[in-house]
Structures are given as structure tokens and as C-alpha cells.
């Protein structure tokens, strides 16, 4: 399973910049729809496009492995047992 660290990166950026950053602000800066960001942050098993991941890496100035973490052995919510 892939775990997206959007909330953690957002919290780190807020701390560094000393201000609150909303999902609307991230959406406006990246061109990613706010609902897509919400799904990425809150829905297990959400599958974003490579373009979305690329835009977020650019926004947070991070590598893909800082945004996405692979959790081995965790079943997806829709997978059969």
C-alpha cells in the first residue's frame, strides 16, 4: 500500500514559514483541484496521477520518496483477502 505524506509535508512547510497554509492555497499554487488534495490526504488507497505527484513534489520542493511511502503487507481497502 502507498501512504501519502501530504499532511506531514504541509505541517513542515507551515512550521518553516511560520504561517497556516490551507488546502485551497496549495490547490491554487499547484493547479490541483482541492477535492483531489483532500482525497490524497484522507482516503486510503487513493490513486493520484503522476502529474499530481510531480506538482506536489515541486510545491514542497521534495523528492517523491518524501511524499509517498510504501507500506508492505498492508492490504488495500478494496482488495480481496
Backbone as a ProteinNet text record, in pm:
[ID]
protein_1_A
[PRIMARY]
XXXXXXXXXXXXXXXXXXXXXXXXXXXXXXXXXXXXXXXXXXXXXXXXXXXXXXXXXXXXXXXXXXXXXXXXXXXXXXXXX
[TERTIARY]
83.7	0	88.4	41.6	113.1	47.5	130.5	84.1	138.2	48.5	88.7	107.8	219.2	258.3	224.2	112.2	72.6	55.1	-14.8	-39.4	90.9	181.7	309.4	392.2	397.4	473.4	411.5	280.1	211.3	243.8	242.2	274.9	419.1	511	651.3	668.3	599.5	607.7	547.9	436.8	376.2	473	538.4	633.1	751.1	807.1	921.2	885.7	765.4	725.4	653.3	620.3	556.6	418.4	343	208.5	121.5	-8.8	-103	-116.1	-112.5	-128.6	-250.6	-348	-471.3	-459.8	-549.6	-556.1	-594	-673.3	-711.1	-586.3	-499.1	-373.9	-287.3	-276.2	-199	-262.8	-394.6	-466.1	-438.4	-446	-420.2	-276.7	-183	-40.7	-0.1	-68.7	-28.6	-117.8	-238.7	-334.4	-403.7	-388.8	-454.5	-587	-693.5	-825	-822.5	-889.3	-892.5	-946.2	-1044.6	-1101.7	-997.9	-915	-807.2	-709.7	-674.8	-585	-648.2	-776.4	-846.9	-847.9	-874.4	-873.7	-735	-634.3	-496.7	-459.9	-507.4	-474.8	-557.4	-680.5	-772.8	-825.4	-811	-869.4	-762.1	-768.3	-675.9	-694.5	-584.1	-591.4	-620.3	-622.8	-645.7	-528.6	-558.7	-457.8	-443.2	-354.1	-337.1	-255.6	-263	-183.4	-38.8	48.2	189	203	116.9	121.5	92.4	-3.6	-36.6	83.2	144.5	262.3	376.6	397.1	502.5	478.3	355.2	322.6	343.2	305.2	323.9	471.1	550.3	695	755.2	709.5	758.6	716.1	590.9	540.3	615.9	636.1	703.5	855.1	903.3	1046.8	1105.5	1043.6	1084.5	1099.1	1159.3	1170	1043.3	1014.8	893.9	887.8	1003	1003.1	973.9	978.8	939.4	787.7	724.6	580.6	504.8	564.2	497.2	581	514.5	581.9	513.8	593.8	538.1	530	410.4	388.9	364.3	463.8	446	351	275.5	190.6	58.5	27.6	-99.6	-194.8	-306.4	-399.9	-470.9	-505.1	-584.3	-726.7	-798.3	-934.1	-1028.2	-1005.9	-1095.2	-1042.3	-925	-864.7	-933.8	-946.9	-998.9	-893.8	-936.6	-844.1	-757.3
-117.8	0	124.4	227.2	353.8	449.5	515.9	616.3	751	846.5	979.4	1068.7	1136.5	1218	1366	1392.1	1529.2	1612	1558.2	1633.1	1664.7	1568	1589.7	1697	1690.4	1790.8	1928.4	1934	2061.2	2118.9	2034	2079.8	2128.9	2058.9	2100.8	2235.9	2254.6	2381.2	2495.1	2467.7	2569.3	2610	2512.3	2540.6	2623.4	2582.2	2655.2	2799.7	2818.4	2952.1	3031.4	2965.9	3035.6	3087.7	3010.1	3053.4	2932.6	2953.7	2848.1	2843.3	2721.7	2701.7	2612.2	2661.2	2585.4	2498.4	2400.8	2317.3	2401.7	2505.4	2595.8	2666.1	2708.2	2772.4	2675.3	2551.6	2450	2424.3	2415.3	2392.5	2505.4	2628.9	2743.8	2747.3	2711.9	2717.2	2604.2	2491	2373.4	2346.7	2402.5	2371.7	2238.3	2180.8	2054.7	2088.2	2024.1	2050.7	2021.6	2105.4	2089.9	1954	1902	1771.3	1660.9	1673.6	1576.4	1577.9	1696	1707.1	1645.1	1668.6	1612.4	1459.6	1404.5	1258.7	1202.6	1270.3	1225.7	1225.5	1325.5	1338.3	1245.8	1213.9	1148	1011.1	972	846	741.4	637.1	525.2	462.5	435.2	369.3	462.1	594.2	687.3	677.8	683.9	663.9	790.3	882	1005.7	980.7	1074.2	1064.8	1105.9	1069.1	1107.8	1259.3	1327	1472.3	1536.7	1483.3	1534.7	1518.9	1401.8	1377.9	1471.9	1492.5	1581.7	1724.7	1771	1907.8	1924.9	1823.2	1831.5	1829.3	1747.4	1746.7	1883.1	1945.4	2079.3	2181.1	2173.4	2268.6	2256.9	2133.4	2111.9	2106.1	2113.7	2105.5	1979.8	1866.1	1740.2	1630.8	1521.3	1403.1	1319.7	1236.1	1154	1066.2	1015.8	927.9	1003.7	1136.2	1215.2	1238.4	1223.5	1242.2	1111	1003.4	873.7	770.4	693.7	588.3	455.6	353.4	220.1	146.1	96.3	19	-125.5	-211.5	-350.7	-427.9	-518.6	-607.6	-551.2	-426.1	-367.1	-380.5	-452.5	-469.3	-338.3	-325	-209.8	-227.6	-119.4	-126.3	-209.5	-217.6	-293.1	-429.3	-468.9	-595.5	-714.2	-826	-946.5	-1004.6	-1079.9	-1138.2	-1245
0	0	0	-65.8	-66.1	32.8	108.2	204.9	160.2	145.4	101.5	223.2	226.9	342.4	323	256.4	226.8	353.8	451.5	575.7	648.9	651.2	719.1	649.4	516.1	441.3	457.6	460.8	481.1	619.3	721.7	857.1	865.7	799.8	800	731	617.2	543.8	627.4	695.3	782.1	893	953.7	1060.9	1009.4	895.2	836.7	804.6	747.6	703.4	812.2	925	1036.1	1005.3	927.2	890.3	860.1	855.1	820.2	668.5	613	469.7	450	377.2	355.7	229.7	221.4	101.2	-20.3	2.2	-107.4	-161.2	-71.4	-114	-193.7	-147.1	-219.1	-355.1	-358.8	-484.9	-583.7	-536.7	-624.2	-674	-587.7	-623.8	-718.8	-708.6	-787.1	-907.4	-907.2	-1012.8	-991.8	-872.2	-837.4	-768.7	-811.4	-752.7	-602.3	-526.2	-380.4	-337.5	-409.6	-375.7	-396.4	-497.7	-520.9	-404.2	-357	-241.9	-117.9	-99	15.3	9.2	-106.8	-122.7	-95.9	-146.3	-127	21.6	93.2	235.6	324.3	283.1	375.4	335.2	209.4	164.1	138.6	213.9	197.9	60.1	-8.1	-137	-253.2	-231.6	-342.7	-440	-568.5	-672.2	-757.2	-719.3	-796.2	-923.4	-1015.5	-1138	-1109.5	-1200.5	-1188.8	-1193.9	-1269.4	-1278.5	-1143	-1070.5	-937	-844.5	-846.2	-761.3	-798.8	-927.8	-975	-927.6	-939	-895.6	-745.4	-667.5	-522.9	-485.4	-553	-527.2	-558	-665.4	-699	-592.8	-549.2	-449.3	-317.3	-272.4	-144	-159.3	-283.4	-310.4	-243.9	-277.3	-215.6	-320.6	-280	-365.5	-349.6	-448.1	-446	-321.3	-277.6	-160.2	-30.1	-34.1	82	83.8	-32.4	-46.1	-35.5	-88	-93.1	-19.3	66.9	142.3	111.9	81.8	58.8	191.2	222.5	344.1	300.4	311.1	266.1	356.6	294.7	370.5	417.7	382.9	422.3	304.3	322.4	210.9	176.2	48.6	4.7	53.3	66.5	121.2	34.9	-96.5	-184	-224.6	-174.1	-213	-145.4	-219.4	-155.1	-60.9	38	136.1	79.2
[MASK]
+++++++++++++++++++++++++++++++++++++++++++++++++++++++++++++++++++++++++++++++++

